[in-house]
């Protein structure tokens, strides 16, 4: 498969991110407009009823600042996942949300954990490590971009700041690494240069014929 066949930017590339963003803003709008409080639908470690938050917590946010801080990273990272790893993007999102949510429920403090930050850590971790593991030049470039823009997030997997779910961040990061290791997807074929072919003969190569056995440049006649 060529790069042009593998990397496609179309409506299906941005649709998952747009749907998710619309949903989290819709949930917050409903909370504000109708004076609901969905916090009790978040992940609540220590209670079996708190497991429902594995599904619902990414869509619930405490306030507008919390919502906005998760909106742009979600849009960028979900779109990047769909563009670079379309064939496994749905699997990564579903398994990632479930297992990172379960891990948060297991290791988290006895309070409600809400917000899409766990998803953001999941995606940042997955995109970085998957690019490193695949060694494809475009995926590696994405790994460097993720590091540049989101590398500082690594500090928030530690309990350095009150009021944030560092357990959710840590869970997302760990599950992202695991998914990067265990998921398989077919990559575009790497471009092969002529000299990489097993039947390559250096004497038949027009460029190499311009050098003698000591590496010195020699001028060939036009007929050659």
N, C-alpha and C positions, 0 to 999 in steps of 0.2 A: 504494500500500500504506500502510495506516494504522500508526501506532506500535504499536498493540495487536496487529497481525498480524506485525509485524517483530520486536518484542522479546518473546520467549517464554522463560520460565524453567521448564524441565522436566528430566526425567532426562537428556536429550541435551545439556543445557547443562553439567551437572557430570560426566557420564560420562567424557569424555576426560581431564579433570584427575584424577579418581579412579583411572582405569586407570593413568595414568602414575605417580602417587604409590605405588600398590600395587606396581608393577613395580620402582621404584627401591628400595623398602624390602625387597622380596622378594630382589632381587639382593644387597643388603647382608647380609641375614639368612643367605643361602646361603654367602656368603664367610666370615662369622663362625662359623657353626655347623660348616661342613665344612672350615674352614681353607684356603679357596681364596683366590687373589689374582688378581683380574681386571684389574689395572692395565695389564697388557700388551695388553689389548684396547682401550685408549684410543688417542687420536690421537697418532701418533708422526711428527712432521715429519722429512723427510729419508730416510724408508724407505717403500717401496711397501707393505710389509706394515702400515704404520701407518695406511693408509687405511681399514682395517676399523673404526677408531675413529670414523669419521664416523657410523656407525650405532650403535655400542655405547657410546661414551664418555658420552652423557648419562645412562646408567643406572648408571654406576659411580662410587662415591665413596670417598674415602680413609679417612674415619673417621666416627663418629656425628655429630660437630659439623659436618662438611662436609655430610653428608646432611641434617641438620635445617635448616641454614641455607638449603638449596635447596628444602625441602619446602613451606613455607607460601607463599613467592613463586610457586612453580610452580602450586600449587593456585589461588591468587587470579588469576594472570595468564592461565592456560589457560582458566579458567572465564569470565573477562572476554572473552577472544577468542571463545569459543563463544557467549556471550550477545549481544555487539555485532556480531560479524561471522560468524555461523554459516555462511553460504553459502560463505565462502572460508576458514574456519578450518582445515580439513584440508589445503588447499593451502598455507597459510601455514606450518603446522607441518612438513609434509614438505619443502617447498622450503627453508624456513628452516634446518632441521637439516642438510640436505645441503650447502647452499652455505656456511653458517657453519662447518661442519666442514671443508669443503674449503679455505676461506680460512685457517682455523687451521692446517691441515696445510702450507699454503704459507708463511705468515709466522711460524709458531711456532718457539720454541726447540727444539733436539733433545732433548726429554724427553717423557714421557707426559702428555697433557692429558686430564683426566677431569672428570666432574661435569656437572650440569644448569645451571650458571651461564651458559653460552653461550646456552641456551634462554631463560633469564630475561631476559638483555640483549636478545635478539632480540624477545621479546614486549613488553617495556617500550618499546623503541624503536618497534616497529610501532604499538602502541596509541597512543602519544603523537603520532607524526607523521600517522598515518591520521586521527585525530580532527581535527587541525589542517587537513589537506587537504580533508576532507569538509565541514567547517564546519557540520555538524549539531549542534544544541545539546547533545544527549545525548553524542555522541562527543567534543565539545569538553570537556564536563564530565569525561568519563573521562580525557582528556589531562591535565587539571589534577590529578585524583586521582593519576594515575601519577606526575606530577612531584612532588607533595607527599610521597608515600610512598617513591618510588624514585629521586628526582632526584639524591640524593647518590651513587648508584652510578656516575655518570659519571666520577668520579675513578679508578675501578678499570679503566678502559680504558687507563690509562697504567701503566708499570712502576714503580709507587710502593711496592709491597709484595712481598717475596719469598714464594714458596710458592703464589702464585695464578696462574692462566693469564689474564693480562691480554690475551694474544692472542685467547683464546676470547671474552672479553668484548667486545673491539673488533670481532671478526668478527661476533658476534651483533648488536651495535649497528648496524654498517654494513649488514648484510643486512636488518635490520628496516626501516631507512630505505628501501632499494631496493624491498622488497616493498610498503611503504606507497605508493610512487609507482606501481608497475606493476600492482598488483592492482586489479581493478574489482569492485564489488559494488553491487547495487541498494539504494538507501537508501529509507527511508519518506518519503512525500511531506511536504514542509514545509507547515505550516498556513498558509493564506492568509486574511488579514483582508479584510473587505469592501472597504476602501479600496484594496486592492492589485489588485482586478479591473479590467481595462481599460475596462469599461463603467460604472465607478463614477461616479455623479453626486452631487456634493457637496450639491446642493439637495434631494436626496431623502433625505439621511441625517438621522435624527431628532436625533442628537447635535450635528452641525455646524450645524443650523438654530437652535440656541440661542445662536449667536454672530453678531454683525454683521460687516460687511466689515473692520472695524478690530480684530476679535478681542475685542470687548467682549461680555460675557454679556447676553443679553436674555431676559426671561421671556415664554414663549409662553402663549397662552390654552389652556385644557384641550382645546378642540375641535381645535386644531392638533396 
